[in-house]
Amino acid sequence: MQPLAKLAALAVIMVLTAVVPARAASVSPDDTARFLAGMPPSAGSPLTPLTQDPAWQHHARLFDAAFAQLEARQLAKIRTWANTNLAAPRPTMFYMFSGPDFLYADAFYSKATTYVLSALEPVGSVPDLTRLSYGGLGYTLYNVERSLGSILSFSFFITKSMKTDLRAGQMSGTLPILYVFLARSGKSIRSVSLITLDAGGGVHSAGETPGNAARGVRIVFAGSDGVERTLYYFSTDLSNSGVRNSGFLQFCARLAPGDSLIKSASYLLHAGNFTTVRGFLLADSATIIQDDSGIPLADYDPRKWRFLPFGRYAGPIAKFPGMYQPKYAELFRRSRPIDFGIGYRWRSFETNLLLAIRLP
């Protein structure tokens, strides 16, 4: 090859290398989480050039403001409350009917090392953000923003809206939301793996277990203290027929006793077809933090539990008629004050929070 021809060929190779990103360059889950959360990824990440996109910069400003307000309005106050009122938190916390709500799991039980979240919403997936189509980045980020609208404003997901939002666009399921909440809670993701359970509660890699087994994700992460922690989210039916063969409660039993959180649970634990999960929570929880949509007060054995009511019981919202509990109202006549809102009654002046502590 002549010298000029060699130079021309080399120039073409250099141009192609500059224009086409190397396929071998992979994006870490932690960088993906930070990017989706509107936080800069690590130096040298393949996602760094995308932070120059005006859509991402708008997304970052929006989330900076929204999470700062949420931190001041609720999360910081919840952590203060938990430090004052939870004397001996367990290593494991259970959060049934949670959706992808790691934010409040972490705020109430920040000292846990294993978090088990569960709901009907699918695990989903996170696409390769470097390969989104032109204009796809702004649409993807908008879907994330829309999915988080209710929980950032009211402290809970609106189930009907979430079913639509978590199936929209190229990003689906709870996993992108879990990523955002982990990043915004100051966590660094170490590894992510899709898993399934067998009927006995054993954990397997995704696709290994057929049938009605619960499908989930295991995320290993660390906070500012460097302690490695594990978050499990399972997409599973928590009704009596759903948990019978899913292996989910058998999996939870291996981690029990734990601390439990129940909020904005659509009063499902008041129904006759959720007695199995209700029984598990009462038998295998050291503490239960709940609003009135959780376990009915009548189902607690007062000989086994100590009750600390906080806030004001204003009764259920109009969407859930017939769920008023006279015993709950009587208990809350001697409640302690609370400076944050939670659950369907998300305004602090009408919120109710019950801390149930199992007696030794």
N, C-alpha and C positions, 0 to 999 in steps of 0.2 A: 504494500500500500504506500502511495506517495505521501510525503510529509504533509502537504495541504489536505489530502484526503483524511489522514489520521487526525489532524486537528479538527476537521469538520465533524468527523464521527464522534470525537471526544466532546465537542460542544453539544451535539445532540443528546448524548448520554447525560451530560451535566444538566441540561434543561429538563429532561424527563425526570431525573432524580429530584430536582427541586420542585417540580409541579405535582408529581404523583407521590403521596405519602407512602412510606415503607409499610407493607402489609404486616411485617413482623412486629411493628410497634404496637404494643398492647396498652390498654388503659386500665389502671388498677381500679378495683371497686371503690377505694377511698377517694381517688380523684374524681370518679364518676359521681359519688355522693356529694362531694364538695361543689362540683360544677352544678349539679341539679339544685343544690341548696343556695346557689348564688354566692358561693365562696370560691376564691381562687384555688385552682388545683396546684399540686406541687410543681416546683420548677422543673422544666423539661418535659412535662406531661404533654402528650399529643393533643390534649384538650385546651392547652394554653392559648393557641391562636384563636380559638373560638370565643374567648373572653373579650375579643375586640369587636364582636358582633353587637350592634346596638340592641338587639333583642335580649341578649344575655345581660348586658349592662343595665337595661331597664329591669329585668328580672332580679338582678342582684340588689338594686336599690329598693325595689318593692319588698323583697324578703328581709333585707336589713331593717327596714322600718317596721314591718309586721312582727317579726320575731323580737325586736327590741320592746315593742309595746306589750307583747304577750309575756315576756320575761318580767317586766315591771308590774303588769296587772295581775298575773297569776303565778307563774312558775317559781319566781324567787320567794313569794309568800308561801307557796306550798312546801318548798324545801325547808323553810323556817318552821312551819307548822310540824312537818314530819320529824325534824330534829328535836323538837320539843316534846312530841307526844308518842313517838315510837321508840321505846326504851331498848328493845333487843331485836332488831330486824333479822329475819332469817336469810340464808343465802339465796333462796329461790322465791320468786314472786310469780303468782298466777294472775292473769288478766283475761277473763272470759268475755266474749262479746266485744272484743277490743277494736276490731279492725286493725289498721297499722299504727295505732296510737302509742308509739313508744314514748312520746313526749311526757305524758302524765305518769306512765309507769316509772320512768326515770326520776321524775320530780318527787313522787311520793316515796319511792323505794330506791334511792340513789346508791344505797350500800349493797344491794343485791348483786350477786355474781351470775345468776341465771334468771333470765326473763322468759316466761312462756305466755305468748299471746295467741289468741284463737278467735276465729269468726268465719263466716261463710265466704267472705271475699277471697278471690283466687290469689295465689302468690304472684303470678305474672312473671314479667321479665323486664330487663333494662337493655335496650338496644345499644349497638355501637354508635355512640354519638358522633363519631368522626365520619360516619357514612350516611348521615341523614341527607335526604334530598334537599335541593336548593329551596330555601324558605321553610324547610321542615323544622329547623331548630326553634324558631319563634313559636310555631304551632305546638311543638312538644313542650316547651317551657310554659306556654299558656295553659295547657292541660294540667300540668303539675300545679300551677297557681290556682286554677279553678277547683281541683280536687281538694285543696287545703283550705278553701275559703271558709267553710263552716267551722272547722276546728280552731282556726286561728281567731275567729270572731266569737264563737260560743262555747268552745271547749269540747265539742263532740262532732262526730261525722254524721251527716244526714244520710241514712242508709240508702234511701231511694236514689238520691243524687249520686252517691258514691258508686252504685252499680253501673251508672252511665259513665261517670268520669273515669273510672278505673278500667274501662274497656275502650276508651277513645284513643285514636291516633296510633302512633308506633310504639308508645310506651303504655304498658297495661299492668293491672294488678296492684298489689300492695307493696311490692318490692321497691319501686322508685320512691314511694312515700316514706318507707322505713329508712331508705338511704338519706333522704332529706332530714328526717328527724334525728338520726344518729349524728350527722354532720353538724346540725344546728345545736345539738346538745353537747358539742365539744368532744365527740368520740372519733377515734380513728379506726377504720375498718381493716381488720387483718385478713379475713378470708370469708368467702360466701359459698355455700353449697346447698343445692336443692336436695331434699330428703323425702322419704316416705316412712310410714310406720307399718309394722305388721300387726296382726290382731292382738299380739301380746305386748305391744308397746315398744318393740325393738326398733331401732333406727337403721335404715338402709339408704343407700344412694338412690336418687330418683330413678324410677323405671324398674327397680328390682322387685317391687312388691305389687302384685296384682290385686284386684278386688276393691273392697270398700275402705282400704287403708287411707288414713289421713295423709295429705300431701303438705309439705312445708318447706321452710328454708331455715338454715342454721347460719347465723352471722356471728363470727368471733370479732370482738372489738376491744378497744382499751380507751379509758378516759385519761384525764391529765395526770392521774396517779400512776399510770402505767400498768395497772392491774388488768389482766386479761379476763374478759367477761363474755358470756354467750347469750345471744338473743335467738329464741325460736319463735317462728310464726307458723301456725298450722291453719290451713283452710279446711274447715271441718264443720259438719252439722252437729250442733250441741244438743239437739233434742234427744229424747230417750232412744228412739229407734236409730238415730244417727250415730250416737256414741257406743252403741252396743257392740259393734264389730270394727270400729275404726282404729282401736288401739290407743286412742288419745288419752283417755283417763288412766289407762295402764301405764303409759309413758309418764304422766304427771305423778302417779303414785310412787314411782321410783325416786322422785325428787322431793316428795312430801316429808314432813309438813313444811308448808311455805306460807308466805303472806299473800293476801288476795286483794285485788282492786276490782270493784264493779261500779260502773257509772254509765248513765244513758243507755241502759240495757233493754229498753222497750218493755220493761216489766215482764220479760219472758220467764224469769225465775218465779213469778207468781202463778204460772200456768202448770197444769197437771202433766204436760208432756216434757217438762224439763226437771223432773224430780231427781233424776240420776246425777246430773251436774250439781244441782242444789245440795244433794246429799254429800257429794264429794267435797264441796267447798266447806260445808259445816263440819265434816269429819277430819279434813286434812289441812285446815288453815289455822295458823297460830294467831293471826289477826286478819280482820276483814275491814277494809275501808270501802264504804258504799254510800250512794245516795238512795233515795226511797225506791228507785227502780230496780234495786238489787233484791236480796233475799227478804221476804216479808218478815217483819219482826216476830210474828206469831210462830214462825218456824224455828226460831232460836230457842234453845233450852236455857232459861234464865239461871239455872243452877250451874251451867258450864261457861257462861259468858258474862263479861263485864261490859257495860255499854257507856260510851262517852259521846253524847250528841253535841254537835256544833252547828251553829247557824239557826235557821228558822224553817220549820216545816210548813210550807204554804199549800201542800197537796199537789197532786199531779197536774201537769198542763192539760189543756182541753183535749189534746189529741189522744189522751189515755183516760177516758171516763171510767168510773167504777173502781179506780185503784186507790182511793183514799183509805188510809189506815188510821183508825181512831187510836190504836195503841201507840202508833208512831207519834201522833199529835200529842198524846199524853207524855210520852218520853221527852219530847222536845220542849216541853214547858220549862224544863230546868237545863236547857242547853247552854253551852258556852259560846261566846262570840267568835266570829270568823271574819277574816278580812279579804277573802277571795271567793269567787263564784265557781261552781262546778256543776256538771250535769245539765239537765233540761232547764232547771231554774238557775241559769248561769250568771244572773246578776247577784252580786255579793249580799245585797240586803234581803234576798228571798231564797238563798241557797240552803240546802241541808246536807250535812255530812255526818255519817255515823261511823265511829271507830268501835268495832267489836273486838274484844281481847279475850282469848280463851283462858279460862282460869286453870291454874296448875292442879 
